[in-house]
């Protein structure tokens, strides 16, 4: 990619707000693919009186699901389940670290 085509890196977190179009661009997916992930419960939009909006965390979740599907060959439902389990493991590990610091 040439320097004039490079986009600046943007840090996305729970407070970040993206439209459906921005989420599609960030994840290199079509709106139909994103909607399918919504149907599987991978991501959930929030509405603030207007178009669907997504938190920045949705980008991370969608990208992980896409990686799981590509690398493991699982479907949306399998990737959604794997994502849920991976996030639960991360939460448990963080909890163990906090408890070990006491």
C-alpha positions as CSV (number, residue, x, y, z in Angstrom):
1,X,0.0,0.0,0.0
2,X,1.4,3.4,-0.9
3,X,1.7,6.1,1.7
4,X,-1.1,8.2,0.2
5,X,-3.5,5.2,0.5
6,X,-2.7,4.4,4.1
7,X,-5.3,5.2,6.7
8,X,-4.4,6.3,10.1
9,X,-4.8,3.7,12.9
10,X,-7.8,4.4,15.1
11,X,-8.2,2.9,18.6
12,X,-11.7,1.5,19.0
13,X,-13.2,0.8,22.4
14,X,-16.6,0.5,24.0
15,X,-17.2,4.2,23.7
16,X,-16.4,4.3,20.0
17,X,-19.5,4.5,17.7
18,X,-19.6,3.2,14.2
19,X,-22.4,3.1,11.6
20,X,-23.1,-0.2,9.8
21,X,-21.1,1.2,6.8
22,X,-18.1,2.0,9.0
23,X,-18.2,-1.4,10.6
24,X,-18.4,-3.1,7.2
25,X,-15.4,-1.1,6.0
26,X,-13.4,-1.7,9.2
27,X,-14.0,-5.5,8.9
28,X,-13.9,-5.8,5.1
29,X,-17.3,-7.4,5.0
30,X,-20.6,-6.7,3.2
31,X,-23.7,-5.4,5.1
32,X,-25.3,-8.8,4.5
33,X,-22.3,-10.6,6.2
34,X,-22.5,-8.3,9.1
35,X,-26.3,-8.8,9.4
36,X,-25.7,-12.5,9.4
37,X,-23.4,-12.1,12.4
38,X,-26.0,-10.0,14.1
39,X,-28.5,-12.9,13.6
40,X,-26.1,-15.3,15.3
41,X,-25.7,-12.9,18.2
42,X,-22.1,-12.1,17.6
43,X,-22.7,-8.4,17.7
44,X,-25.6,-6.3,18.7
45,X,-26.3,-2.8,17.5
46,X,-27.6,-0.1,19.7
47,X,-29.9,2.6,18.5
48,X,-29.7,6.1,19.6
49,X,-32.8,7.4,17.7
50,X,-31.5,6.9,14.2
51,X,-29.5,4.5,12.2
52,X,-28.0,1.3,13.7
53,X,-24.8,2.1,15.6
54,X,-22.2,-0.3,16.9
55,X,-19.5,0.0,19.6
56,X,-15.9,-0.3,18.7
57,X,-15.8,-3.7,20.5
58,X,-17.9,-5.1,17.6
59,X,-15.0,-4.6,15.2
60,X,-12.8,-6.9,17.4
61,X,-15.6,-9.5,17.7
62,X,-16.3,-9.6,14.0
63,X,-12.7,-9.8,13.1
64,X,-12.2,-12.7,15.5
65,X,-15.2,-14.6,14.1
66,X,-13.9,-14.1,10.6
67,X,-10.5,-15.5,11.6
68,X,-12.2,-18.5,13.4
69,X,-14.2,-19.2,10.3
70,X,-11.2,-18.9,8.0
71,X,-8.7,-20.7,10.2
72,X,-11.0,-23.5,11.6
73,X,-13.5,-23.7,8.8
74,X,-16.5,-23.4,11.2
75,X,-19.8,-21.7,10.3
76,X,-21.2,-18.6,11.8
77,X,-22.9,-20.5,14.7
78,X,-19.7,-22.4,15.5
79,X,-17.6,-19.3,15.4
80,X,-20.1,-17.4,17.6
81,X,-19.9,-20.2,20.2
82,X,-16.1,-20.3,20.0
83,X,-16.0,-16.5,20.4
84,X,-18.2,-16.7,23.5
85,X,-16.0,-19.4,25.0
86,X,-12.8,-17.5,24.2
87,X,-14.1,-14.4,25.8
88,X,-15.2,-16.3,28.9
89,X,-11.7,-17.7,29.2
90,X,-10.2,-14.2,28.9
91,X,-12.5,-13.0,31.7
92,X,-11.6,-15.9,33.9
93,X,-7.9,-15.4,33.4
94,X,-8.3,-11.7,34.2
95,X,-10.1,-12.6,37.4
96,X,-7.4,-15.1,38.4
97,X,-4.7,-12.4,37.8
98,X,-6.7,-9.9,40.0
99,X,-7.1,-12.5,42.7
100,X,-3.4,-13.5,42.6
101,X,-2.4,-9.8,43.2
102,X,-4.3,-9.6,46.5
